[in-house]
Amino acid sequence: MASEARPFGWALRKNGSCLAHLEVDCGITVNPFRVCCPSGSFCLHDKNVACCPSEPKCHGALEAKPFCANSTWDLYYNGGYFCCEQGATAFAKEGGGSDGCAIPGYHLQSGEQKVPIIASASGNLCLTASSSTIPTPTSTSTPTFHSSGTDAPTQATSKSSNTSTGAIAGGVVGGVVGAAIIAGLLWFLIRRSRRKQQTPKFQTQLKPMQLWQQPWQHYQTRPELDSNRVVELENSRSSQPQVELP
C-alpha cells in the first residue's frame, strides 16, 4: 500500500506486472519477473534496483542500512539486496546471475536454490543467512532491526501473566469454598453441643412430674378390717363391781 511506502529502499521483484498508480515499473529482470518501486520514487539500476527519492544515487545509503522501499515486503540478499512480497519464496539460479520471488509453497526446480530472508516485513532481523555472504553495515546510522527471537519472551510473559491470573482466580474461589465449608462445620458442632447441654436439663425437670403423676408406684394399700359386728366380751359385767351413782 502507498501508506506503507518509505522515501527510499530496495525494489520489489514481482512475477507479473506492477500495481497501477501505486507502483512504478522499473523494467524486466528475467522474464517474467519485473522490478517495482513505490509510486513517486525513482528506479536506479546498480547491481540490484534501488528505489530512490530523487535521481541522485542512493545505493550507498541503502548498502549501509538495507531495507525495502515498502515496509510490507521481505528483504533478501543474493550478491545484492532485493525484496519479495511477504510470505513469498525467494530463490536464485545456481551460479548466481538471477533471482526471483515465487508464490508461497513454491517447489524449487532443478538448478534453483532458496535464498534466505534477511529481514521480515515486520522489521525483524532474521539471522538465517551466512555472515560470509552478507556485507556488514559500516554506518553508525544503521536502523535497529529487532531479532525475531525477541518475540518469544513477550509471548512467554503473556502466557505467564494469564497463568498467574488463572491461578489467583482459582485460589480465591477455592478460599471462598473452603471458608464456607469450615463455617458450616463450626455451625454444626455448635448446634450439636447446645443440644447435648439442653437434654439433661430437660430430663431433670421431668423427674418430679413423673413422681407426682405416678404416686401408685410408692403407695402401699392397707387392708380393710373384717366386716364383723362388734360384740361385748362374755362376763364383762360380772368381772367389774357395780356402783351407784351419787
C-alpha positions as YAML, in Angstrom:
chain: A
units: angstrom
residues:
- id: 1
  name: MET
  ca: [0.00, 0.00, 0.00]
- id: 2
  name: ALA
  ca: [1.12, 3.59, -0.65]
- id: 3
  name: SER
  ca: [0.80, 4.49, 3.03]
- id: 4
  name: GLU
  ca: [3.44, 1.86, 3.81]
- id: 5
  name: ALA
  ca: [5.97, 3.34, 1.35]
- id: 6
  name: ARG
  ca: [9.26, 4.75, 2.64]
- id: 7
  name: PRO
  ca: [11.20, 7.61, 1.00]
- id: 8
  name: PHE
  ca: [13.58, 5.03, -0.48]
- id: 9
  name: GLY
  ca: [14.66, 1.40, -0.23]
- id: 10
  name: TRP
  ca: [15.32, -1.74, -2.23]
- id: 11
  name: ALA
  ca: [12.94, -2.62, -5.04]
- id: 12
  name: LEU
  ca: [10.43, -5.45, -5.28]
- id: 13
  name: ARG
  ca: [10.81, -8.46, -7.56]
- id: 14
  name: LYS
  ca: [7.41, -9.49, -8.89]
- id: 15
  name: ASN
  ca: [6.26, -12.28, -11.18]
- id: 16
  name: GLY
  ca: [3.86, -10.20, -13.23]
- id: 17
  name: SER
  ca: [3.05, -6.52, -13.63]
- id: 18
  name: CYS
  ca: [3.43, -3.71, -11.08]
- id: 19
  name: LEU
  ca: [0.34, -2.19, -9.44]
- id: 20
  name: ALA
  ca: [-1.03, 0.75, -11.42]
- id: 21
  name: HIS
  ca: [-0.99, 4.13, -9.63]
- id: 22
  name: LEU
  ca: [0.66, 2.52, -6.59]
- id: 23
  name: GLU
  ca: [3.96, 1.27, -8.02]
- id: 24
  name: VAL
  ca: [6.49, 2.37, -10.63]
- id: 25
  name: ASP
  ca: [7.55, -0.23, -13.22]
- id: 26
  name: CYS
  ca: [11.34, -0.30, -13.22]
- id: 27
  name: GLY
  ca: [11.59, -2.84, -16.03]
- id: 28
  name: ILE
  ca: [12.12, -6.54, -16.52]
- id: 29
  name: THR
  ca: [14.89, -8.62, -14.97]
- id: 30
  name: VAL
  ca: [14.49, -12.23, -16.10]
- id: 31
  name: ASN
  ca: [11.24, -12.98, -17.86]
- id: 32
  name: PRO
  ca: [8.56, -12.97, -16.42]
- id: 33
  name: PHE
  ca: [9.96, -11.07, -13.40]
- id: 34
  name: ARG
  ca: [9.79, -7.29, -13.19]
- id: 35
  name: VAL
  ca: [11.11, -4.73, -10.70]
- id: 36
  name: CYS
  ca: [8.68, -2.37, -8.92]
- id: 37
  name: CYS
  ca: [9.15, 0.69, -6.70]
- id: 38
  name: PRO
  ca: [6.56, 2.68, -4.72]
- id: 39
  name: SER
  ca: [4.85, 5.47, -6.63]
- id: 40
  name: GLY
  ca: [6.79, 8.75, -6.51]
- id: 41
  name: SER
  ca: [10.26, 7.18, -6.31]
- id: 42
  name: PHE
  ca: [12.95, 6.74, -8.95]
- id: 43
  name: CYS
  ca: [14.32, 3.39, -10.16]
- id: 44
  name: LEU
  ca: [18.13, 3.32, -10.10]
- id: 45
  name: HIS
  ca: [19.94, 0.30, -11.54]
- id: 46
  name: ASP
  ca: [23.28, -0.59, -9.96]
- id: 47
  name: LYS
  ca: [23.76, -4.28, -9.17]
- id: 48
  name: ASN
  ca: [20.18, -4.57, -7.98]
- id: 49
  name: VAL
  ca: [17.49, -1.93, -8.43]
- id: 50
  name: ALA
  ca: [17.02, 0.66, -5.68]
- id: 51
  name: CYS
  ca: [14.06, 3.00, -5.20]
- id: 52
  name: CYS
  ca: [15.42, 6.49, -4.52]
- id: 53
  name: PRO
  ca: [13.54, 9.69, -3.60]
- id: 54
  name: SER
  ca: [15.38, 11.62, -6.33]
- id: 55
  name: GLU
  ca: [17.59, 10.90, -9.32]
- id: 56
  name: PRO
  ca: [20.92, 11.02, -7.46]
- id: 57
  name: LYS
  ca: [22.04, 7.59, -6.44]
- id: 58
  name: CYS
  ca: [21.04, 6.21, -3.03]
- id: 59
  name: HIS
  ca: [22.74, 2.82, -3.25]
- id: 60
  name: GLY
  ca: [25.43, 3.80, -0.76]
- id: 61
  name: ALA
  ca: [22.92, 4.69, 1.93]
- id: 62
  name: LEU
  ca: [20.93, 1.52, 1.30]
- id: 63
  name: GLU
  ca: [24.04, -0.64, 1.47]
- id: 64
  name: ALA
  ca: [24.76, 0.86, 4.89]
- id: 65
  name: LYS
  ca: [21.21, 0.45, 6.17]
- id: 66
  name: PRO
  ca: [19.40, -2.05, 3.95]
- id: 67
  name: PHE
  ca: [15.62, -2.14, 3.98]
- id: 68
  name: CYS
  ca: [12.78, -2.46, 1.49]
- id: 69
  name: ALA
  ca: [11.06, 0.57, -0.04]
- id: 70
  name: ASN
  ca: [7.78, -0.76, 1.38]
- id: 71
  name: SER
  ca: [7.51, -1.98, 4.96]
- id: 72
  name: THR
  ca: [5.20, -4.83, 3.91]
- id: 73
  name: TRP
  ca: [7.96, -6.52, 1.85]
- id: 74
  name: ASP
  ca: [10.59, -9.06, 2.98]
- id: 75
  name: LEU
  ca: [14.30, -8.31, 2.39]
- id: 76
  name: TYR
  ca: [16.69, -10.86, 0.81]
- id: 77
  name: TYR
  ca: [20.33, -10.92, -0.30]
- id: 78
  name: ASN
  ca: [21.88, -12.78, -3.26]
- id: 79
  name: GLY
  ca: [25.01, -10.86, -4.23]
- id: 80
  name: GLY
  ca: [22.81, -7.81, -3.83]
- id: 81
  name: TYR
  ca: [19.65, -6.82, -1.96]
- id: 82
  name: PHE
  ca: [16.14, -7.32, -3.31]
- id: 83
  name: CYS
  ca: [12.63, -7.61, -1.85]
- id: 84
  name: CYS
  ca: [9.72, -10.02, -2.19]
- id: 85
  name: GLU
  ca: [6.12, -9.73, -1.10]
- id: 86
  name: GLN
  ca: [5.51, -11.04, 2.39]
- id: 87
  name: GLY
  ca: [5.27, -14.84, 2.51]
- id: 88
  name: ALA
  ca: [6.72, -15.38, -0.97]
- id: 89
  name: THR
  ca: [9.54, -17.84, -1.66]
- id: 90
  name: ALA
  ca: [12.78, -16.18, -2.79]
- id: 91
  name: PHE
  ca: [15.06, -18.29, -4.99]
- id: 92
  name: ALA
  ca: [18.07, -17.90, -7.22]
- id: 93
  name: LYS
  ca: [19.65, -19.78, -10.09]
- id: 94
  name: GLU
  ca: [22.68, -21.79, -9.05]
- id: 95
  name: GLY
  ca: [25.84, -19.99, -10.04]
- id: 96
  name: GLY
  ca: [24.27, -16.57, -9.48]
- id: 97
  name: GLY
  ca: [23.16, -14.06, -12.01]
- id: 98
  name: SER
  ca: [19.42, -14.07, -11.40]
- id: 99
  name: ASP
  ca: [16.94, -14.31, -8.59]
- id: 100
  name: GLY
  ca: [13.17, -14.11, -8.20]
- id: 101
  name: CYS
  ca: [10.14, -14.36, -5.93]
- id: 102
  name: ALA
  ca: [7.70, -17.25, -6.23]
- id: 103
  name: ILE
  ca: [4.31, -17.90, -4.66]
- id: 104
  name: PRO
  ca: [4.24, -19.35, -1.12]
- id: 105
  name: GLY
  ca: [4.90, -23.10, -1.14]
- id: 106
  name: TYR
  ca: [6.80, -22.99, -4.43]
- id: 107
  name: HIS
  ca: [8.77, -26.19, -5.15]
- id: 108
  name: LEU
  ca: [12.29, -25.42, -6.35]
- id: 109
  name: GLN
  ca: [13.18, -26.66, -9.80]
- id: 110
  name: SER
  ca: [16.43, -28.21, -10.88]
- id: 111
  name: GLY
  ca: [19.23, -25.66, -10.75]
- id: 112
  name: GLU
  ca: [17.37, -23.39, -8.28]
- id: 113
  name: GLN
  ca: [18.19, -22.74, -4.65]
- id: 114
  name: LYS
  ca: [16.28, -20.97, -1.90]
- id: 115
  name: VAL
  ca: [17.51, -17.56, -0.78]
- id: 116
  name: PRO
  ca: [17.39, -16.94, 3.00]
- id: 117
  name: ILE
  ca: [15.45, -13.96, 4.32]
- id: 118
  name: ILE
  ca: [17.39, -11.06, 5.84]
- id: 119
  name: ALA
  ca: [14.60, -9.00, 7.40]
- id: 120
  name: SER
  ca: [10.90, -9.76, 7.59]
- id: 121
  name: ALA
  ca: [8.14, -7.33, 6.69]
- id: 122
  name: SER
  ca: [7.61, -6.54, 10.38]
- id: 123
  name: GLY
  ca: [11.17, -5.20, 10.60]
- id: 124
  name: ASN
  ca: [12.55, -8.23, 12.48]
- id: 125
  name: LEU
  ca: [16.12, -9.17, 11.60]
- id: 126
  name: CYS
  ca: [16.44, -12.83, 10.60]
- id: 127
  name: LEU
  ca: [19.82, -14.43, 11.31]
- id: 128
  name: THR
  ca: [19.40, -17.39, 8.97]
- id: 129
  name: ALA
  ca: [21.80, -16.24, 6.26]
- id: 130
  name: SER
  ca: [25.53, -16.88, 6.36]
- id: 131
  name: SER
  ca: [27.54, -13.91, 7.61]
- id: 132
  name: SER
  ca: [30.15, -14.51, 4.93]
- id: 133
  name: THR
  ca: [27.68, -13.70, 2.15]
- id: 134
  name: ILE
  ca: [26.11, -10.58, 3.65]
- id: 135
  name: PRO
  ca: [28.11, -7.34, 3.84]
- id: 136
  name: THR
  ca: [28.35, -5.86, 7.32]
- id: 137
  name: PRO
  ca: [26.88, -2.32, 7.55]
- id: 138
  name: THR
  ca: [29.60, 0.26, 8.28]
- id: 139
  name: SER
  ca: [27.47, 3.28, 9.07]
- id: 140
  name: THR
  ca: [26.56, 4.07, 12.67]
- id: 141
  name: SER
  ca: [23.19, 5.32, 11.46]
- id: 142
  name: THR
  ca: [22.07, 1.79, 10.61]
- id: 143
  name: PRO
  ca: [18.45, 1.33, 11.73]
- id: 144
  name: THR
  ca: [17.92, -1.11, 14.54]
- id: 145
  name: PHE
  ca: [16.38, -4.43, 13.50]
- id: 146
  name: HIS
  ca: [14.84, -6.41, 16.31]
- id: 147
  name: SER
  ca: [15.61, -10.09, 16.20]
- id: 148
  name: SER
  ca: [12.60, -12.33, 15.74]
- id: 149
  name: GLY
  ca: [13.79, -14.19, 18.85]
- id: 150
  name: THR
  ca: [12.77, -11.21, 20.99]
- id: 151
  name: ASP
  ca: [9.13, -12.03, 20.39]
- id: 152
  name: ALA
  ca: [9.36, -15.25, 22.39]
- id: 153
  name: PRO
  ca: [9.90, -13.62, 25.83]
- id: 154
  name: THR
  ca: [6.93, -11.33, 25.19]
- id: 155
  name: GLN
  ca: [4.72, -14.30, 24.37]
- id: 156
  name: ALA
  ca: [6.10, -16.23, 27.35]
- id: 157
  name: THR
  ca: [5.44, -13.22, 29.61]
- id: 158
  name: SER
  ca: [1.86, -13.01, 28.28]
- id: 159
  name: LYS
  ca: [1.31, -16.73, 28.90]
- id: 160
  name: SER
  ca: [2.86, -16.42, 32.39]
- id: 161
  name: SER
  ca: [0.56, -13.47, 33.16]
- id: 162
  name: ASN
  ca: [-2.52, -15.42, 32.01]
- id: 163
  name: THR
  ca: [-1.39, -18.43, 34.05]
- id: 164
  name: SER
  ca: [-0.81, -16.35, 37.20]
- id: 165
  name: THR
  ca: [-4.20, -14.64, 36.72]
- id: 166
  name: GLY
  ca: [-5.94, -18.01, 36.39]
- id: 167
  name: ALA
  ca: [-4.07, -19.32, 39.45]
- id: 168
  name: ILE
  ca: [-5.09, -16.28, 41.51]
- id: 169
  name: ALA
  ca: [-8.73, -16.61, 40.43]
- id: 170
  name: GLY
  ca: [-8.68, -20.31, 41.26]
- id: 171
  name: GLY
  ca: [-7.11, -19.62, 44.65]
- id: 172
  name: VAL
  ca: [-9.75, -17.01, 45.50]
- id: 173
  name: VAL
  ca: [-12.60, -19.35, 44.55]
- id: 174
  name: GLY
  ca: [-11.00, -22.20, 46.47]
- id: 175
  name: GLY
  ca: [-10.55, -20.00, 49.53]
- id: 176
  name: VAL
  ca: [-14.20, -18.91, 49.48]
- id: 177
  name: VAL
  ca: [-15.40, -22.51, 49.17]
- id: 178
  name: GLY
  ca: [-13.06, -23.63, 51.95]
- id: 179
  name: ALA
  ca: [-14.25, -20.85, 54.26]
- id: 180
  name: ALA
  ca: [-17.88, -21.81, 53.59]
- id: 181
  name: ILE
  ca: [-17.16, -25.45, 54.45]
- id: 182
  name: ILE
  ca: [-15.37, -24.51, 57.69]
- id: 183
  name: ALA
  ca: [-18.22, -22.17, 58.68]
- id: 184
  name: GLY
  ca: [-20.75, -24.95, 58.05]
- id: 185
  name: LEU
  ca: [-18.77, -27.40, 60.22]
- id: 186
  name: LEU
  ca: [-18.49, -24.88, 63.07]
- id: 187
  name: TRP
  ca: [-22.23, -24.19, 62.93]
- id: 188
  name: PHE
  ca: [-22.99, -27.91, 63.03]
- id: 189
  name: LEU
  ca: [-20.67, -28.52, 66.02]
- id: 190
  name: ILE
  ca: [-22.06, -25.55, 67.98]
- id: 191
  name: ARG
  ca: [-25.63, -26.68, 67.38]
- id: 192
  name: ARG
  ca: [-24.81, -30.22, 68.40]
- id: 193
  name: SER
  ca: [-23.11, -29.01, 71.60]
- id: 194
  name: ARG
  ca: [-26.16, -26.93, 72.53]
- id: 195
  name: ARG
  ca: [-28.44, -29.93, 72.07]
- id: 196
  name: LYS
  ca: [-26.27, -32.02, 74.40]
- id: 197
  name: GLN
  ca: [-26.38, -29.28, 77.07]
- id: 198
  name: GLN
  ca: [-30.17, -28.91, 76.88]
- id: 199
  name: THR
  ca: [-31.05, -32.65, 77.04]
- id: 200
  name: PRO
  ca: [-30.01, -33.40, 80.74]
- id: 201
  name: LYS
  ca: [-31.76, -30.27, 81.99]
- id: 202
  name: PHE
  ca: [-34.97, -31.34, 80.31]
- id: 203
  name: GLN
  ca: [-34.74, -34.82, 81.85]
- id: 204
  name: THR
  ca: [-34.20, -33.49, 85.43]
- id: 205
  name: GLN
  ca: [-37.27, -31.33, 85.10]
- id: 206
  name: LEU
  ca: [-39.37, -34.35, 84.18]
- id: 207
  name: LYS
  ca: [-38.45, -36.42, 87.26]
- id: 208
  name: PRO
  ca: [-40.65, -34.56, 89.84]
- id: 209
  name: MET
  ca: [-43.54, -34.63, 87.42]
- id: 210
  name: GLN
  ca: [-43.16, -38.33, 86.96]
- id: 211
  name: LEU
  ca: [-43.23, -38.84, 90.73]
- id: 212
  name: TRP
  ca: [-46.29, -36.67, 91.10]
- id: 213
  name: GLN
  ca: [-48.12, -38.23, 88.19]
- id: 214
  name: GLN
  ca: [-47.38, -41.80, 89.28]
- id: 215
  name: PRO
  ca: [-47.86, -41.99, 93.10]
- id: 216
  name: TRP
  ca: [-49.05, -45.57, 92.93]
- id: 217
  name: GLN
  ca: [-45.52, -46.73, 92.32]
- id: 218
  name: HIS
  ca: [-44.61, -45.95, 96.03]
- id: 219
  name: TYR
  ca: [-48.04, -46.26, 97.73]
- id: 220
  name: GLN
  ca: [-48.93, -49.45, 99.57]
- id: 221
  name: THR
  ca: [-52.62, -50.08, 100.16]
- id: 222
  name: ARG
  ca: [-53.75, -51.04, 103.64]
- id: 223
  name: PRO
  ca: [-56.13, -53.93, 104.02]
- id: 224
  name: GLU
  ca: [-59.57, -53.12, 105.35]
- id: 225
  name: LEU
  ca: [-60.86, -54.55, 108.66]
- id: 226
  name: ASP
  ca: [-63.08, -57.50, 108.57]
- id: 227
  name: SER
  ca: [-66.71, -56.54, 108.38]
- id: 228
  name: ASN
  ca: [-67.59, -58.44, 111.55]
- id: 229
  name: ARG
  ca: [-70.04, -56.94, 114.08]
- id: 230
  name: VAL
  ca: [-68.65, -55.66, 117.31]
- id: 231
  name: VAL
  ca: [-69.81, -57.65, 120.37]
- id: 232
  name: GLU
  ca: [-69.10, -57.46, 124.01]
- id: 233
  name: LEU
  ca: [-66.87, -59.91, 125.68]
- id: 234
  name: GLU
  ca: [-68.50, -62.50, 127.84]
- id: 235
  name: ASN
  ca: [-68.66, -61.97, 131.62]
- id: 236
  name: SER
  ca: [-67.51, -58.40, 131.20]
- id: 237
  name: ARG
  ca: [-70.11, -57.16, 133.71]
- id: 238
  name: SER
  ca: [-69.52, -59.77, 136.34]
- id: 239
  name: SER
  ca: [-65.85, -59.09, 136.45]
- id: 240
  name: GLN
  ca: [-66.32, -55.44, 137.38]
- id: 241
  name: PRO
  ca: [-68.18, -54.33, 140.61]
- id: 242
  name: GLN
  ca: [-71.35, -52.35, 140.28]
- id: 243
  name: VAL
  ca: [-71.51, -48.94, 141.87]
- id: 244
  name: GLU
  ca: [-74.29, -46.48, 142.40]
- id: 245
  name: LEU
  ca: [-74.23, -43.10, 141.05]
- id: 246
  name: PRO
  ca: [-74.11, -40.36, 143.68]
...
